[in-house]
Amino acid sequence: MLLAFNKPWGVLSQFTDNQGRPTLADYIDQAGVYAAGRLDRDSEGLLLLTDDGRLKASIADREAGTEKRYLVQVEGLPQVSQLQRLQQGVVVQGQKTRPAQVRLLSAKPGFVWPRDPPIRVRRKIPDRWLEIAITEGRNRQVRRMVASVGLPALRLIRLGIGAWTLDGLLPGQWRQLLA
């Protein structure tokens, strides 16, 4: 079985938590499935869950080169040189990342839902949206990549993993992809 879940902001990518924070168990009632990879508590978007150990391992394997696509709202006005550095790969925690595909968007994508709580807005500091695709998956990698070029991430939404996408799922919704 394979499930696609649109993980809301603030939800942990696990089924239990001894601190009472929201978890997958608050949204998903399918027994025996586990997250294939992780999505940070302060990130949103596509999380895949499966009961197939091999499939889970292949999705989560950062060396497999599976593309992961994100929307990232960054603080500041990205310069061409910053985008080029991301495209070439940047040093994060002492290791250079693989090159990323990066596209500056002209406006906030229309399908992006409101976040609860909303991000902080600074009147004198603009923000922009980037679409970024990476082929590895280190801990907080996209956030660290954009920060390393001087563009702090305000909001991060994972749109896709390989061929699987959110495809219209609202936050907190899930659907079965494979039986």
C-alpha positions in Angstrom: 0.0 0.0 0.0 1.2 3.5 -0.7 -0.5 6.7 0.6 0.0 10.3 -0.4 -0.6 12.7 2.5 -0.5 16.5 2.5 1.2 17.1 5.8 0.1 20.4 7.4 2.5 22.7 9.1 3.2 21.7 12.7 2.5 18.0 12.3 5.3 15.5 13.0 6.2 12.8 10.4 5.6 10.0 12.9 2.6 8.4 14.5 3.5 9.0 18.2 4.8 11.8 20.3 5.4 11.9 24.0 5.0 15.7 24.1 1.4 15.8 22.8 2.2 17.5 19.4 0.1 16.7 16.3 1.2 13.5 14.5 0.2 11.4 11.5 -2.1 9.5 13.8 -4.3 12.6 14.0 -5.0 12.3 10.3 -4.3 8.8 9.0 -6.3 5.7 10.2 -4.5 3.1 8.1 -2.7 0.4 10.2 0.8 -0.7 9.3 1.9 2.2 7.2 5.0 4.2 7.9 6.5 7.4 6.5 8.9 6.9 3.6 11.3 9.7 4.5 10.5 12.7 6.6 9.2 16.2 6.3 10.2 18.6 9.1 7.5 19.8 11.5 7.7 23.3 10.1 7.4 22.1 6.5 4.3 21.2 4.6 3.3 19.1 1.7 3.7 15.6 0.2 4.6 12.8 2.6 4.4 9.2 1.3 3.5 6.4 3.6 3.7 2.7 2.9 3.6 -0.8 4.4 6.2 -2.1 2.0 9.7 -2.0 3.5 11.5 -2.2 0.1 9.4 0.6 -1.3 9.9 2.7 1.8 13.7 2.2 1.6 13.8 3.1 -2.1 11.8 6.3 -1.6 13.8 7.4 1.5 17.3 6.5 0.0 18.9 9.9 -0.5 21.6 8.2 -2.8 18.9 6.9 -5.2 18.6 10.2 -6.9 14.8 10.5 -6.7 13.7 14.0 -7.5 11.9 15.9 -4.8 10.2 19.2 -5.8 9.5 22.1 -3.5 7.9 25.5 -3.4 10.0 27.8 -1.1 9.0 31.2 0.0 12.2 33.1 0.8 12.9 36.4 2.5 14.5 38.9 0.2 14.8 39.4 -3.6 16.8 36.6 -5.1 19.6 37.7 -7.3 20.7 35.8 -10.4 24.0 34.9 -8.7 22.2 33.4 -5.7 20.0 31.2 -8.0 23.1 30.1 -10.0 24.9 29.1 -6.8 21.9 26.9 -5.9 21.9 25.4 -9.4 25.6 24.5 -9.1 25.3 23.1 -5.6 26.2 24.7 -2.3 28.1 23.6 0.8 25.7 22.6 3.5 27.2 21.2 6.8 30.6 20.7 5.2 29.3 18.8 2.1 28.5 20.2 -1.3 24.9 19.4 -2.4 24.1 18.1 -5.8 23.1 20.7 -8.4 19.5 21.8 -8.0 16.9 22.9 -10.5 15.8 26.4 -9.4 13.2 28.7 -10.9 12.1 32.1 -9.6 8.3 32.5 -9.7 6.8 35.8 -10.7 4.0 35.4 -8.1 2.7 33.2 -5.3 1.2 30.1 -7.0 -2.5 30.2 -7.0 -3.0 26.7 -5.5 -1.0 27.5 -2.3 -3.4 27.3 0.6 -3.3 29.7 3.6 -1.0 28.5 6.4 -2.2 28.3 10.0 -0.4 30.1 11.7 0.5 32.5 8.9 4.2 33.3 8.3 5.6 36.5 9.6 5.3 39.4 7.2 7.8 42.3 7.3 6.6 45.4 5.5 10.1 46.5 4.6 11.5 43.1 3.6 10.1 41.6 0.4 9.7 37.9 -0.2 9.6 35.7 -3.3 8.7 32.1 -4.2 11.1 29.7 -5.7 10.5 26.2 -7.2 13.4 23.9 -6.3 14.1 20.3 -7.3 16.8 18.3 -5.6 17.9 14.7 -6.1 19.1 14.0 -2.5 17.4 14.4 0.8 19.6 15.5 3.7 18.1 16.8 6.9 16.5 20.2 6.3 18.5 20.4 3.0 16.4 22.9 1.1 16.1 25.3 4.0 19.9 25.1 4.5 20.6 25.6 0.9 18.6 28.8 0.5 19.9 30.1 3.8 23.5 29.5 2.6 23.0 31.9 -0.3 21.4 34.5 2.0 17.7 33.7 1.4 16.1 32.5 4.6 13.1 30.2 4.0 9.8 31.4 5.4 7.7 28.6 4.1 8.5 25.3 2.4 6.0 23.0 0.7 7.0 19.7 -0.9 5.1 19.2 -4.2 6.4 15.9 -5.4 8.6 12.9 -4.9 9.5 11.2 -8.2 6.3 10.7 -10.1 4.0 11.2 -7.1 2.5 14.6 -6.4 0.1 16.4 -4.1 -2.3 16.6 -7.0 -5.0 18.6 -5.4 -4.8 17.3 -1.8 -5.6 19.9 0.8 -3.6 20.0 4.1 -4.6 17.0 6.2 -6.0 15.0 3.3 -4.6 11.7 2.1 -5.4 9.3 -0.7 -4.3 5.7 -1.6 -1.9 5.6 -4.6 -1.2 1.8 -4.6 -3.1 -1.1 -3.1 
